[in-house]
Amino acid sequence: MSIKKSDSKTDINYEVVEECGALTSRKNGDAVKLRYLSWNGRDPKYDLRLWSIDDNGNEKCGKGIGLTGEELEELYDVIGKLMND
């Protein structure tokens, strides 16, 4: 899926390479999702952020973080340690 978002300052393009899963979903359609994304043609990263749907049905992204595969593995290890404590 390739989507282009534009604003007055810059054009931002992203391509969803893989939908990994939703952590939360709200009645209004907002969801915190983990996706494997490519931003502006760069190498894809794992992306964790809030996504919402505007009145026209367009998807909008909130603030989030991008993680390499190695960073995602480290996060997995950290969360595993937290869950075992």
Backbone as CSV, one residue per row, in Angstrom:
resi,resn,N_x,N_y,N_z,CA_x,CA_y,CA_z,C_x,C_y,C_z
1,MET,0.857,-1.164,0.000,0.000,0.000,0.000,0.902,1.226,0.000
2,SER,0.722,2.113,-0.915,1.517,3.331,-0.964,0.594,4.522,-0.760
3,ILE,0.954,5.381,0.164,0.118,6.529,0.495,0.979,7.766,0.510
4,LYS,0.461,8.860,-0.010,1.177,10.129,0.003,0.417,11.120,0.855
5,LYS,1.120,11.755,1.754,0.525,12.789,2.596,1.263,14.076,2.292
6,SER,0.547,15.142,2.088,1.164,16.429,1.792,0.707,17.468,2.795
7,ASP,1.601,18.377,3.114,1.217,19.558,3.860,1.898,20.745,3.207
8,SER,1.746,21.907,3.763,2.257,23.110,3.110,3.780,23.175,3.092
9,LYS,4.453,22.434,3.979,5.908,22.511,4.066,6.611,21.446,3.242
10,THR,6.150,20.219,3.320,6.836,19.108,2.670,5.850,18.063,2.194
11,ASP,6.318,17.215,1.308,5.563,16.030,0.922,6.150,14.849,1.674
12,ILE,5.303,14.064,2.285,5.724,12.886,3.015,5.064,11.685,2.360
13,ASN,5.880,10.731,1.948,5.371,9.512,1.343,5.722,8.335,2.231
14,TYR,4.801,7.402,2.352,5.131,6.178,3.058,4.480,4.999,2.370
15,GLU,5.148,3.860,2.486,4.630,2.630,1.933,4.555,1.602,3.054
16,VAL,3.386,1.024,3.240,3.213,-0.015,4.236,3.690,-1.320,3.604
17,VAL,4.814,-1.829,4.103,5.365,-3.082,3.604,4.646,-4.255,4.263
18,GLU,4.386,-4.122,5.574,3.696,-5.183,6.307,2.915,-4.598,7.472
19,GLU,1.677,-5.057,7.631,0.868,-4.744,8.808,1.200,-5.788,9.863
20,CYS,1.867,-5.388,10.928,2.291,-6.346,11.957,1.205,-6.584,12.996
21,GLY,0.454,-5.550,13.349,-0.623,-5.722,14.311,-1.017,-4.421,14.964
22,ALA,-2.199,-4.423,15.554,-2.712,-3.261,16.276,-2.630,-3.541,17.765
23,LEU,-2.095,-2.587,18.516,-2.016,-2.734,19.968,-3.310,-2.297,20.627
24,THR,-3.920,-1.247,20.092,-5.201,-0.762,20.594,-6.048,-0.312,19.415
25,SER,-7.345,-0.377,19.578,-8.288,0.153,18.595,-9.367,0.906,19.341
26,ARG,-9.760,2.022,18.792,-10.799,2.839,19.425,-12.036,2.870,18.551
27,LYS,-13.168,3.204,19.138,-14.437,3.227,18.401,-14.405,4.188,17.224
28,ASN,-13.639,5.291,17.351,-13.601,6.286,16.271,-12.660,5.882,15.132
29,GLY,-12.047,4.705,15.219,-11.171,4.228,14.155,-9.694,4.442,14.430
30,ASP,-9.362,5.208,15.464,-7.955,5.398,15.820,-7.375,4.089,16.324
31,ALA,-6.097,3.870,16.043,-5.439,2.652,16.503,-3.949,2.888,16.639
32,VAL,-3.354,2.293,17.653,-1.900,2.251,17.766,-1.484,0.978,17.047
33,LYS,-0.657,1.149,16.003,-0.296,0.019,15.152,1.216,-0.131,15.064
34,LEU,1.628,-1.385,14.949,3.004,-1.695,14.603,2.996,-2.104,13.141
35,ARG,3.755,-1.364,12.340,3.833,-1.622,10.904,5.295,-1.638,10.482
36,TYR,5.550,-2.277,9.367,6.867,-2.222,8.742,6.701,-1.255,7.581
37,LEU,7.308,-0.052,7.697,7.079,1.045,6.759,8.358,1.550,6.118
38,SER,8.195,2.067,4.923,9.253,2.816,4.253,8.779,4.262,4.143
39,TRP,9.543,5.176,4.724,9.224,6.603,4.651,10.081,7.253,3.563
40,ASN,9.437,7.956,2.640,10.123,8.705,1.584,11.155,7.865,0.838
41,GLY,10.823,6.603,0.570,11.676,5.733,-0.224,12.882,5.164,0.507
42,ARG,12.997,5.427,1.793,14.129,4.890,2.569,13.899,3.420,2.891
43,ASP,14.943,2.783,3.440,14.810,1.397,3.874,13.703,1.307,4.916
44,PRO,12.895,0.248,4.862,11.800,0.121,5.834,12.311,-0.084,7.256
45,LYS,11.496,0.377,8.198,11.729,0.179,9.629,10.408,-0.223,10.260
46,TYR,10.499,-0.816,11.445,9.294,-1.081,12.218,8.841,0.244,12.810
47,ASP,7.566,0.520,12.706,7.017,1.822,13.056,5.859,1.625,14.033
48,LEU,5.958,2.259,15.194,4.918,2.165,16.213,4.359,3.562,16.442
49,ARG,3.073,3.761,16.112,2.457,5.079,16.277,0.943,4.994,16.227
50,LEU,0.304,6.112,16.603,-1.146,6.253,16.521,-1.524,6.639,15.094
51,TRP,-2.498,5.939,14.543,-3.052,6.244,13.224,-4.524,6.575,13.408
52,SER,-4.973,7.625,12.736,-6.376,8.014,12.830,-6.932,8.224,11.429
53,ILE,-8.237,8.286,11.342,-8.941,8.498,10.081,-9.624,9.859,10.155
54,ASP,-9.363,10.728,9.147,-10.005,12.038,9.146,-11.413,11.942,8.562
55,ASP,-12.102,13.073,8.490,-13.498,13.097,8.022,-13.651,12.642,6.577
56,ASN,-12.584,12.713,5.789,-12.627,12.290,4.388,-12.201,10.835,4.204
57,GLY,-11.933,10.145,5.309,-11.521,8.751,5.232,-10.043,8.552,4.990
58,ASN,-9.274,9.636,5.060,-7.828,9.539,4.864,-7.134,9.198,6.175
59,GLU,-6.111,8.385,6.077,-5.356,7.990,7.253,-4.352,9.078,7.616
60,LYS,-4.270,9.395,8.917,-3.324,10.390,9.418,-2.481,9.750,10.501
61,CYS,-1.204,10.115,10.518,-0.334,9.532,11.529,-0.027,10.536,12.625
62,GLY,0.080,10.005,13.828,0.495,10.799,14.976,1.979,10.586,15.220
63,LYS,2.439,11.064,16.349,3.841,10.867,16.691,4.103,9.398,16.991
64,GLY,5.295,8.970,16.665,5.649,7.585,16.898,7.148,7.397,16.843
65,ILE,7.561,6.146,16.795,8.982,5.836,16.706,9.216,4.801,15.615
66,GLY,10.409,4.851,15.043,10.836,3.868,14.069,11.965,3.046,14.666
67,LEU,11.921,1.738,14.437,12.916,0.836,14.991,13.468,-0.075,13.901
68,THR,14.788,-0.273,13.902,15.374,-1.278,13.030,15.011,-2.649,13.572
69,GLY,15.282,-3.681,12.809,15.031,-5.035,13.284,15.810,-5.343,14.553
70,GLU,17.053,-4.876,14.609,17.883,-5.105,15.794,17.320,-4.376,17.012
71,GLU,16.861,-3.149,16.818,16.271,-2.388,17.921,14.979,-3.043,18.406
72,LEU,14.204,-3.582,17.486,12.969,-4.272,17.867,13.287,-5.517,18.698
73,GLU,14.332,-6.238,18.323,14.747,-7.410,19.103,15.189,-7.001,20.507
74,GLU,15.928,-5.901,20.617,16.358,-5.407,21.930,15.153,-5.001,22.773
75,LEU,14.185,-4.332,22.156,12.962,-3.951,22.863,12.226,-5.197,23.358
76,TYR,12.168,-6.212,22.540,11.541,-7.477,22.919,12.214,-8.049,24.163
77,ASP,13.550,-8.032,24.179,14.296,-8.533,25.334,14.007,-7.713,26.587
78,VAL,13.981,-6.382,26.456,13.716,-5.508,27.598,12.313,-5.763,28.148
79,ILE,11.337,-5.852,27.257,9.961,-6.096,27.694,9.856,-7.468,28.366
80,GLY,10.547,-8.474,27.805,10.552,-9.791,28.412,11.080,-9.765,29.835
81,LYS,12.151,-9.002,30.064,12.720,-8.887,31.411,11.733,-8.180,32.353
82,LEU,11.057,-7.150,31.863,10.070,-6.451,32.680,8.920,-7.359,33.079
83,MET,8.485,-8.182,32.157,7.346,-9.064,32.396,7.702,-10.186,33.377
84,ASN,8.961,-10.539,33.447,9.397,-11.627,34.340,9.712,-11.138,35.745
85,ASP,9.799,-9.833,35.931,10.099,-9.270,37.273,8.861,-9.165,38.127
